Amino acid sequence: MPPNIEAVDQTRINIETDENGNDPVTNVKTAIITNDNSHDKDKLDRDDLPQDLKEYLGALDEHLPNDYMVPIDIKPTWLNIEKCKQGQKFAQQYYFGLNYAEMISLYLLFLDHENLGVLIYTQKSHTPYKAFQRYLSTVLRVKSWFDTEFWNPNELGYKNLKIVRAMHLNVSKKLNETNPAEFQAEFSLSDNPKYHDGVWCPLTSDLKEDFSRMKCPMARRGIWSSQNGKASGERRIFINQFNMSMTQFGFVGLMLLYPDKFGACNATDEELEAFAHLWKAIGYYLGIKDKYNFCKGDLKEIQQRCSNVLAYWIKPNLTDITQDWEHMSRCMTEGVSYYVPGVNFESSFKYLCWILDIETPKLDSKMTVVQSWTFYTNKLVMCYLTKVPFILDFLNWTVRVAIKKATKNDADKLAKLQKKTYSFQNESSRL
């Protein structure tokens, strides 16, 4: 069973210890320190953090490494090929729910304002059509890591690792070698000289009201962000080791903590640990140093790490969502719906809040009958119907078929998708 998240949500934080009363096993890779340097009692500071979370503060100051620092052509000594293959088998067996978990995890990763700004800056996912292209590409690359021996230079998975690693490094170098004044305006949709559409954010104020009532002591004690941990005026490193580690959390966190909520009701601890080892290996090949690898340690350590991320970073940052966050989240979800019909932001985000035990009365009141029905159908399918083997197999098959079909869209189909219009594009007068 995953650790109790509420156990981490204590004022001044009583961290859980292991069964022998030793130091807590709590690796959190959140980005950290309050938005100012004050030590107000109502603000979070370093003393509030688990010890190993403090150790991860160093990840904010470390660039993506060159190949010689985390060599992609050399297998790490800890790599267990058989365990990786077992992790791949797990991913294939629960592919339907895993894809959904990865999708709604993006809502959490978008909470980091600076990293969301990088996504906006790249201009690759700020419209539904561009988001469709970007995230379909991501799904295909991740699928290659599940289906091939990515540690073998002759395999597609290995080639995709090199492509992703190069893309991250190129964007990182471009941002870190440029004066921030030259691109800072492009980190937001609102005052962006390159963006001329509206911002898709009908629920931002309602969601902020919901989250203001959240039962989370940390949410009432300040907000952590990856910009924090820096002295005032000190320049941050874009796409650093911390960012990469948190991306790993996005691919494993919800599934490791809540497998029964994502169609993996029958998963064993051994299978979950193998899945984590798979992502430990993927993280290494993407350039994450071992000391910052989110999936290091045994299953209990990693699950506790995931719980701490939710308690110290996710829930506090939900109280500070922005219009940019909602816009990018909606574009991502709408883009996915281009090849997985029925997916929508309201139902998917409600499902995430339900898992995290967050009440959302304002969101509930704004959901349509169809959106509410979709939410309850998701619960039925993920938590119950997937216990039936042939239904799980069928759902896995439908996702694979949908992905394959999306890769074969002809020019006319793509043009039709690209020309789709949305009401928000004509209603905003701010841009």
N, C-alpha and C positions, 0 to 999 in steps of 0.2 A: 504494500500500500504506500502511496506517496505521503510525504510529510504533511502535517497539518499546517496550512498556510496561516491560519489565524494564530498559530503559536508564534509566528514571527511578527505578527501585528500587535505587539505590545508596546505601550508607551515606555520610552527609554529602553525598550526592547529586551525582553528576557529570551535570549537565544536558546533553542533546544540543545541539550547535550546528548551525547550518545549514551547507550545503556550502562556504561561504566562511569558516567559522570565526567568524561574527559572534555576537552575543548570541543565546541560545536563543529559539526561538519557542515559548513555553510559557504560554499564558494559562490559569491554573487559577482557577476561581471557587469554591474551597472555603473553608470557614469555618475559622478558623485560629488558633492559639496554643494552647499546652498548657493543661491544666485547672488548673494553678497557674502562678504567675509565676516559678517557679524556672528556672534555666538548667542543670539537671543534664545531663550529657553524654549520658544515655540518653533525654532528652526532645527532642522537636522544638521548634524555636523559629524566629523569623522568618528568621534567617540561613540556615536550611535550604531556604528556599522560592525558587522561580524568581522573577525580578524582577517579572514582570507579575502573578504571584499576590499578591505583596505589595501591588501597586496595587489589587487587588480587595478588600483588607481594608476599604477605605473603603465598599464596598457594604453592609457590615453596619450602618453608621450612617445609611443613607439610606432614608427612608420611600418607600412607593409615591407617585408624584407626582400632583398634581392635573392636570387636563386641560391647563392652560396650560403645564405644564412638559414634558410629552410629549403634545402635542395629538393626539387621535385623529382629528380632522377634517382634519388637514393631512398630506399625504403627505411622508415624508422625502425629501430630495434624492437620496439614494443608492438609493431604491427602483427596481428594474428589473422592470417588470411582466412582460416576456417571460420573464425568468429565474424569476420567481415561478410563472408558468404552467408552465414546464418542471419546476419543483420539484413542483408539484401533479400533473403527469403521472407523475412518478417515484413519488409517494405512492400514486397510484391503481394503477399498474402492479405495485407490490410491497406491496399493501395487507395481504395475509395475514401476511407476515413482519413488516411494520412494526407491526401491532397486537400481535403477540407480543413484539416488542422493547420496545414501550412498556409492556406489562404487567409484564414481569420487571424493567424499569428501576425500577418502583415499589419493589421490594425494596431497591434502592440508595438511593432518596430517603428511605425510611422509616428509614434509619440515623441520620439527624439527630434526636436525641432531642427537641429543642425543637420542631421542626416536626412530628414525630410527635405530640407532646403537643397541638399546635394541632388536628390532625385528631381526636384523641380528644375534645378539648374541644368541638368542633362537634357531636359525636354524630351524624354523618352517614354513618359508614362502619365502625362498630365491631361490627356484626353482619353475617353474610353477606347478609341481605336488604337492609339499608341500603347495604352496599357495592355490591350489584347495582344499586340505584337510582342511587347516586352515580356509579359508573364507567361505567354505560351512558350517563348524561347527558353525561359527559366525552367519551366516544367519539363521540357524536352531534355535539357541538359541534366537536370536532377534525375530524370528517368534513366538516362544513360549510366549514371553512377549506381543505380539500383540493378541494372540489367547486364552490365559488362564488368570485366575485371579492370577497373579504372587504374589499378596500380601497374598495369601492363602497358608500356608505351605504344603498342600496336592497336590498342582498343580505343573505341570512340569515347568512352568515359574519360580516359586519360587526356585525349585531345581536347575535350571540353573543359577539363580542369585547367589546362594551359591557357585556353581562350579566356575563361573567366578571370583567371589570375592576372593575365595581361590587361584586361579591361579595367579591373580594379586599380592596378598600378598606374595605368595611363591617366585615369581621372584623378587619382590621388596626387600624382606629380603635377598635373596641370593646375590644380587648386592650390597646392602647397607652394608652388613656385611663382604664384601670381599675387599681386597686391590685392588683399580682400576688398578694398574699395572699388576695384574694377568689376567685381561680380556679385557683391553682397545684395544688390537690388534684385538680382535674378534668383535669389533664394526664397522668394515669396511670390505668390501669384498676384497679390494685391497691387504692388507698385512695380511690377515687372515690365520693363520696356519691350520685352519680346513676347508678351502674352496679351492677347486682345479679346479673349472670351470672358464670360462671367465665371463666378466661383460657385460651385455646386455645394451649397451648405445650408439646406433648409432646417436642419435639426441641431446645429451647433449649440445654440442657446439652451434648448431643451435638454440636451445631453449634459451640458455643464451643470444645469440645475439638478439633474438626477445624481450626478457624481458628487455634488456638494453635500448630499445627504448620505454618502457612502459610509458604511461601517468599517472604517479603516483608520486607525490612529495615525498611521504614517501620512495619510492624505491630509491630515489637519496640522501636520508639523513641517510643512514646506515641501518643495519639489526638487527631486534630483534630476539632473540632465547631463548629457555627455559634454556640454560646454563647461559644466562645473568641474571643480578640481583644478581650475586654472586661476591664476591670480588675475586681478582686474587689469584688463588691457593686454594680457598675454595672449598671443596667438595660439589657436588650437591646431592640431594636426588633423586634416581631413582624411577619412577612411583609414583609421588607425587600427591597432591590434584589438582594442576594445570593441570597435564597431564590428569587426569580423567575428569576435566571440559571441556578441549578441545576435548576430545573424545565425550562428549555430543554434542558439536558443530558439530562434524562430522556426527552425526545422525539426527540433526534437522536443521542445519544452512541453507543449500541451499534450502530445502523445505519451510522453513518459509519465506525466502526472495523472492524466485522465484517459487511459486507454479505453476504458469502458464507455466513454462519451464519444469515441471516434471509431466505433465498429470493431475494436480489438478486445472485446469482452473476454475472450479465451486466451489472451496473451499471457505467457509466463514471465517471471522475473528474468529468467535466462534469456528469453527472446528479446525482452526490452533492453537488457544490458548489451546484447549483441548489436541491436540497432544503434545504441549509443556509441559502441565501439566503431561501427561503420562510419558514423559522423565524426568521430575523433580522427579517423583516417582521412576522411574528406577534408576536414578542417586543416590537417597538416599539409595536404597537397595544395590547398588554397593559400598557404603561407602563414598560418597561425602558429606561433611559437608554442611549444609544449606547455610552458608555465601559464599560458593564457587560454589553452584549449578548453572550451566549455565542457567537453565530454570526457575529461580526464577523471580518473577515480572509478570507484565501483558504482553500482546503480543507486544505492542509497545516497551517496555523496552527490551524485548528479541531480537526483530528484530534490534533495534539499536545496541545491543551488538554484534549481528552477523555482522552487517555492519562495526563496529569498528575492529572486528577481521580481516576482509578482508583488511581493510585499513592499520592497524598498523602492522599486522603480516604476512598475506598471501602474499599480493603483494610485500612487501619488500623482503620476503624470496624467492620469485620466481627468483629473480636476483642471487641467490646463490645456485641454484640446483647443485647436484653432480651426478657423474656416479652411485653411490650407489642408489640415489633417482630414477633415471630412471630405473635402473635394477629392483629394488623392485616394482616399479609401473608397469613395463611390466610383471613381474612374476605374480603379483596380477591379472592384467587384463587377461592374458593368462589363469590363473587358473580358472577364472570365465567363460571364453569361453568354458571350458570343459563341462559345463552344460547349458550355454546360448550361442549357436552358433552365430557367427557374431560379437561378441564384440571384439574390438581391441583397442590398446593403442592410436594410432594416432587419430581415430575418436572420442573416448571418451574424450581425453584430449583437442582436438579442441572444443568439445562441452562445456567443462568447461570454456575454454578461451573466447568463444563467450558469455557465460552468464556473465562473469566478465568484458566484454568489453575490452579485451586485443587483440590487433592485432598480428597475428603470420605469417608474410609473409614467413619466412624461413620454418616453419612447413608446411605451405600450399604447398610450392614448392616441398616438399619431400613426400607428401601424394600420394598414388596410386589412380587410378581412382576408385577402389572399396572402398578404405578408404574415399575418398571424397563423394562418393555416400552414404555411410553409415552415414556420418555426416549429410548430408542434409535430409536423410530419418529419422534420429533421430529427427531433428527439426520438420519435417512434422508430425510425430507420436505424439511426446510429446506436441507440441503446438497447434495442430489442430484436429487430428483424435481422440484424447482422449476426446474431447468435446462430442463425440457421445457415449451415455451410453453403447450400446451393444458392441462397439469396446473396450471401457475401460474394461468392464467385461471380454471380450475375452483375452485381454492382461494380465490382472491379473491372469486369469486361466492358460495361457501358462507359466507364471513364476512359479506358484505353481506346475504345472505338471513337469516342468524341475527340480525343486528342489527335488521333491519327487522321480523322476526317478534317480537323481544323488545319492540318499541315497540307492538305490537298485542295484547299479552296482555290478556285480559279480566279482570274483577274476580275471578272464581273462580280463575283461574290465579294471579293475584297473591296472593290470600288463601292459596292452597296453599303458595306459596313462602314467604310470611311466617310460616306456621305450622310450617315445617320445624324440627325440633329436632336438637341435636347432643349427643354424650355429654359434652363439656366443660361444658355448661350446668348439669349436675347433679352434677358431680364435685368442683367447687372449693368449699372451705369457707372460703376466705380473704375472701370479699366479703360 
